[in-house]
Amino acid sequence: MHQRVMGIGAAALAGGLLATGIAGCGSGGGTAARSGGTFTYAIGDEPDTLNPALQDEHTDPVTELVFRGLTRHDAQNKVVPGLAESWTVSDDGRDYTFTLRSGLTWHDGQPLTSKDVKFTIDTVRRAGTADAPLSRNFTAVSSVETPDATTARITLSRPFTPLLDAVSMGLLPEHVLRGKKITDADFGQHPVGSGPFRLATFKPGQYAQLESFGGYYEGEPKLPKVVIKYVPDDTARLIQLKNGEVDGAHIQPQQVARLKGEEKVRLETYPTADYRALMLNFKKPVFADKRVRQAMNYAVDRDAFVKSVLQGMGSPATGPLDENPFKTSAPFKLDPAKVDELMKAAGYTRPSPDGLWSKGGKTVRFELSTFAEDSARVAILNVAATQLKKAGFDVVPNPRPKDWVRKHWGELDAFVVGWGTPYDADSSVYGPFHSSEALDKGGSNYGTYANTDVDKALDRGRDTADPAERRAAYADFQKALVDDPPFVWISYLQTTNAVPATLRGPARRTLGHHGYGFFWNAEKWSWA
């Protein structure tokens, strides 16, 4: 074996500094760090559960702060030690041996041992995709052995290269969940973790209050409390920030200019692997012909989206791996002549340059929806609908409330979707594009996309450790997506968080979907 070693009214709750200004980007002042003072932060998205095993690659701030996995990711999104201080990997890539840090404890004071590692992996693996989306990361696990309290040995039936990324998922406490289902609702709202902050109060639909954990392996955080306030409406978040009801907030690109002159606020704008695209429902006959989907990808002006909707804070998207080292070039760009060529080849006619494509008396008619509360997605929806209509597609824009969408995914025609992680390529593409992850199977392939070549390439990408073979696999994957597009690609986003100018510690890195990952090093944050 060879070793790879890595080493609410929030004002009533906050009691800390309140935001009122832009001091530029950065990590805050240069004076000595100061402990004390609650940080209250408003975000638009509230998770259905705080159980990390039930989330799908996108870990919300509360779960991120409450839990830790065997590994974690650094500022470059490279895998580094988490609860495990080191590990070894066999030459054939089938045996991983992790050594836990000594003296680890859960938030309730109980010891965290290798038995919790075994419990977590076995439980998630048995649960299956319908209950635990991340079970797809453990299908290759044959066994987990625990020769002693600080050693966990994972044996695989076949190589699974993303395993070190996969075990960054927060560990689950056996002593709390033993005999219960992984979907236990009480645990989902009152979790016991081992991260730098413990959950003190959770009011669904309102806020989560976290308190620093003195038993954290890197030492107790300097911020005694963090309050995450759930404010779905973008405008309401900005108002609360400007009124001092919250200290910080996730803001949309079109809101950045409105914070100019707010001297006590600093804007932290980071790149992301988070893309926006029009997801198509493959159960709808209108999308059956791949030439129609190819044509729509040539009908959108991505630069216009970046300039108008994102205020320059993003980049055109042509596929799901544009921000990944395995990215290959794709041909999609605005090309009306190509649209005409593809639609005519598919048997469609257009009576005039401003008319609609039709075939057998039917137009390419579909409803395009998104979360009504997300102003940026609604703006993308409206621009996309306008551009596609101009190109002859019969698009009906209809934003819907988030609660409705979550209950009716399978009924949607098309949707302004967001996805993407900055970690291993597998985490960005397997869930949304592999046919085994289809919506009716409990997976994250919400459009029920199915392509044999895509499946084969994705399987190859996760089953080999050879960098050249992985690169070839993901090149084949992207080539197949160009030929048979599951989405109409729009743009990648930059994400902006407004924080007090006196908050020290936030560190720039490429973030994930929803801009998640901003709190990746919050245990080191402090007041200047």
N, C-alpha and C positions, 0 to 999 in steps of 0.2 A: 504494500500500500504506500501511496505517497501523500504527503500532508499538504493541505491548503489552509494556512492559519490566517485569520483576520484579527493577529495580535497578541317681575322682571321688568316688567319695568326694571331694566337692568340697573337703574340708578340705585334702587333700594338694595340690590345685591352687591353691586360693585364696590362701593366704598373706596374706590381707587381713583386714578387720574381719568378725567373725562376729555374726550377729544373735542376740539372746537375748530386748520391750517396746513401748506405743502412745504416741507423742508427739503424736498428732493429725495431721490432713492438712496437706500443704504441701510445700514444696520443700526443707526441711531448714534447719539452723542458719544463723546470721547471721555466723559467723566467716569468715575468708579461705579461699578454695578451696585445697585441698591435692591435689597430684598423688600418685600411687602407691597401691598396694593393689588387689588383684583384687576384682571384684564377681562373686559366684557366685549364679546365679538359677535356680530350679526352675520348670519349666513342664510342663503335661500333654501337650501336643500336639507330636509330632515330624513334620516334613514328610517326604514321600517323596523329595524332592530339594531341593537348595539352589540350583537353577537358577531364577532369577526368572521366566523365560519359560514355565516349566512349571507355575508356581503359578497359582491362579485367583483373582485380586483380593485374596486374603488372604495377605500376606507375613509369614512367621514372623520372630522376632527375629534369628536368625542371618543370613538372607538380607537383611533390612532393614539390618543393620550392615555387611555385606560389600559390598553393591552400591549404586550410585546411578544415577538416570536423568537425562534432560535436565532434567526438572522434579522438584519434590518438593512437599510440603504443609506449611503452617505450623501454628501453634497453633489457628487457626480452620479448618483443612483447606482453605485456599485455595491455589491453585497459585502457587508461587514458583520462582525459579531454582534449578536443581540444578547439573548439569555444564554446562548452558547458562547463560551470564550474561544473555542477553537473546534476544528473538525478535520477529519481525514476522509479521503475518497479513494476507493480502490481503483486500480488501473483500468478495470473493465467498466467502471462507472456504475456498478450495481450495489456497492456497499458504502454507506455513509455512517461514520461514527462521530457523534457530537459529544463534546465535554461541556457540561453546564458550569456556569459560574458557581462558586460556593456561596452558601448563605442566602439563596434566593427565597423570597416569600411572596405569597399572595397578599392582596390588600387586607384580607381578614386575619393576617398573621400566620396562616398555615404555611408550612414549608412547600416550596415548589421543587419537584424532583423529576427524574426521568420518567416516572410513572405517569406524570401529567402529559409528557410528550407522547407516550404510547397511547394514552387515553384520547388525546386530541386527534391524532392521525387515524387511529382505528375508528373513532366515532364519526369523523367527517367522511372517511372512505366508505363506511357502511351506509351512511345516510343517503348517498346518491345525489345526483344533480337536482332532482326535484326539490329536495329539502336544503341541500348544501351545495350551491353552485361550484364551490371550490373543491368539491370531491373529485372533479376531473383532474386535479393536480396530484392525486394520490392513487390513481387506478393501477399504477405500476408497482405499488408497494406490496411486497409479499409478506413481510413481517416487521415488527418493531420489537427489539429486545432491550431489556434494561438490566444489564449485569450488576449495576450498582446505582446509587441514588443520583449520581452526576453523569452517568454515561447512557446514551441512547444510540442504538445501532439500527439503522434502517436498511433493510435489504429489498432490492427491487427485482422484479422479474425480467426487466429490460432496462436499458439506460433511459433516464429521463433527465435531460440536461437542465431544465428549469427548476430542478428540485430546490436548490439553494435559495432561489427567489421564492418558491412556493412556501418554504418553511418560515418566511417572514410573517406569515399569517399569525395572529395572536394565539397563544396557547390557551386552552380551556382548563379550568380547575376540576380535576376528577372528584374531589371531595364535595363539590357543590352540585355537579351534574350527574354523578353516578346514579343510575336507575331512572334518569329522566330522558326525555327526548331532546335531541339537539335543538329542536325548535321551541323548547320551553319558553313560554312567553314571559314568565317572571324574570328569568335570567336575561332575556333580551332587553328588559327595561331596568334591571338592577344587577348588572354584571359585576363579577369579581375578577379583576385582572391583576397584572403585575407591572404595569407601566408607571410612568413618573407621576401620574395623577390618578386619584380614585374618584369614582362617581359618588357624590354626596346627595344630590337631588336631581331627579329627572321628571319634568313635567311635559309630557308629550304635547306637541303643538306650541310649546312656549319656550322652554329653555332646559339646559342641563348645567348643573353647577359641579365643578370639579375642584378637588382639594389636593394639594401637593402630598406626595407619599414619601414619608421619611425612610422607608425601607427600600427605595429604588436603588438598583445596583450602582448607579452612577452618582448617588447622593441626592438629597432632597432638592427639588427645584426652588429657585429663588422667588418665583411667583407663588404666593400662597393659594390663590384661587384663580380659576379660569371659568368664565361663564360663556357658554355657547348659546346664543339666542336665535331661535328659528323665526325668520322674517321672510316669508316666501316672495313678497312683493318687492321688486327692485327699488321702486320709488320710496317705499316705506323705510327700507334699510338706509337709504341716503338721508332721509329726513331725520331718522333717529340718530344717525352719526352727526349731522350738523347741529342737532338740538342737544347733544351731549347725553342722550339716553344710552348710548353704547360707546365704547372706546375705539372700536375698530369694526370694519365691515368689509365683506366682499362686494365690489362694485363692478358695474358693467362699463364697457369702453366708452359709451356715449355719456357716462356720468363723470368721467375723469375731469373734464374741463370745468365742471360745476364746483369742483373742490379747490380750484385755484384761488389763492388768497386766504385759505384757511391755514394760518401759520402754525398751528399746533398739530397738524396732521402730516404724516409722511406717507407717500405712495410707494408701495412695494410692487413693482410690475415684473413678473417672471415669465419665461417661456413655458409652454406646456406641450404635452403629447396629446392634448385634447382636441379632437376634430369635430366639426359639424358636417353633416351630410343628410341627404334625403333618403331615409330607409324605405325600401319598397316591400310591400307584403306579397310574397310569392304565391299566396293562395288566391290572389286576385288575377283573373285572366288577362287584364289589361297589360300586365308586366311579363307575360309569358315569352314574348319574342325579345331575345337579347339585343337585337338591332334597335329596338325602341329605347331600351335602357342605355345603349351606347350613344344613341342620338341625343338623349337628354343630357348626357355628360359633355357633349359638344355644344349644347345650347345655353350653358350658363357662363356668365362672365365672372370668374372668381376674383379677379382683381377689383371689380366693382364692389363685391361684398367686403373685401378687406378695406377698401377706401371709405365706403359709405357707412356700412353697419359697424365695422370694427374700429373705425377711426384710425386705420393704419396699424392697429395692434393685433397683427396676425399675419398669415401667409396663405396663399392658395393651396388647396388640398387636391391631390390626385390619387390618393390611396391611403390605407390605414397604417402604413409604416413610414410615412414621409419624415418623421422625426426619429427614426430608428437607424442604427448602422447598417441594417440589411435593406434599406430602401433601394429600389431600382426606379428608373425613369418610366413615366407613363405619358401617353400621348394626349391626354385630355386637356383641351383648351377651347376657348370660344371659336367655333368654326361653322358658321351657318351653311356653307357649301357641303360640309360633311354631314350635317343634320339632314339636308335634302337628299343626299346620296343614300344614307342609311334608311330613311323613312320610305323612300321610293322602292328600295330593294326589299323592304318588308311588306310591300303591297299597298302602302298608303298613298293617298292623293291629297292635294291641297288646292282648293279652287282659286285662291289668290294669295299674294304674299302676306296679307294680314288675316288669312283664314285659318281654319283648324284642319289638321290632318285627320283623315277619316278612311275607314276600310269597311266595306259591307254595311255602310250606313252608320257606323259607330266611330265616335271620336276617341282619342286617347284621354278619356275623362277619369279623373280621380280626385279624391279629397286629400289635401295636404294639411296635416295638423301638427301641433306642438303644444307644449305647456303654455297656457295662457299667461301664467304668472311670470314667465321668463321673457323680459322685454327684448333681449338680444336674439333669442330664438324666434320670437314673433317677427322681429325685423327681418331676420333671414328668411322666414317663411314668406313674408310679403314680397321681398325682392325676388326670391326664387319663383314665386307664382307669376309675377309680372314678366320675368325673363322667359319662362317656359311658355306662357301664353303668347308672347311675341313670336316665339319660335313655332307656334302652331299646336301646342299641347293644351288640352282642356282641363286646366287645373282649378280646383275650387278650394281657396284658402279657408281654413276653419280652425283657429286655435281653440283648445279645450282645457278645462280645469285639470290640474295634475291628478287629483283624486279620481276623476273619471277615466283618464288615460290609463292609469295603473290597473284599472279593473277591466279594460277593454282593449288591451294590446292587440289581440288577435283580430279585432274588427276594423282596425285602422287600414286605410289604403296606403298612405305614405305619411312619414313623420320626420320632422327635423330632429335627428338623433345626435347624441354626443357620446363619444367613447375615446379610449386611448389611455395607455399607461406608459410611463417612462422607463419601465423595467425590461425584462426579457421579452423578446418579440412574441413569444407564445402567450404571454398574459394579455397582449393587446388583440390578438387575432383568433385564437382558438375558440373562445366562447361565442363571439358574434358571427362566426362564419363556418364552423364545422357543423355538418348536418346532424351529428349526434347531440348537438346542443340546441336543437330546435325548440321553439317556444312550447309546443304541446308535450315535449319531453321534460319540461321544467328548466330548460336551459336559457341562455342569453341570446340565442339566435332568434331575435324577435320577428324577423321577416321570413323565417322558415326557408332560408336560402339553402340550396343543396347543389353541390357540384363535386363530382367524383375526383376530378383533378385537384381541386382545392383541398378536399379531405386528405388525399394522399400526400400532398405537399406539407400540410400542417402536421400530419403524423410523422413524416420524416424529420421535420424541423425540431420536434420535441424528443425524438428517439435516438438522435445521434449527438455525440459530443464534439465531433470533428467540425471546426469552424468553417472549413470550405464546403463541407456537405450541408451544413445549416444554411450557409449563404445561398447555395444552389437551390435548396428546398424553398426558401422564402422568395427567391427570384421566380421560381416556377409558380408559387402561390400568387404573386403579384401579376404575373403574366396571365394567369387564369382569370383573375379579377378584371383585368382589362377586357378580355374577350367576353366575359359573362358577368357584367357588373351587378353587384348586389345593392349598391347605393349610387346616388348622384353626389359626387364629392364636392364639398363647398370650400371649407377653409379650416386652418388650424388657428388656435387662439393663443394670445398672451392673456394672462390673468392679472388682475390688480386687486390688491388688498390695501385698504387705508388703515393705518395704525397711528397711535400717538407718536409724535416726534421724539418723545422721551423713552420710548420702548427700545431696549437694546436686545440684539440677538437674532432676529429673523435673518436667515441666510438664503441667498438666491440659489435655486436649483430648478431644473425642469420638473414641473408638477404634472399631476394626472388629471383625469376627468373632474369637472367642476372646480378645477384648481386645487383639488385635494392634495395634501402633502405639505401645505404651508406651515403646519405645526410640527414638521418632522423633527425639529431640534428644540421644541418649546421648553424642554427641561433646562435649557441654558439661557432662557430669556430672563431679563431683569429690567428694572427701571434705572434710568441714568440719574 
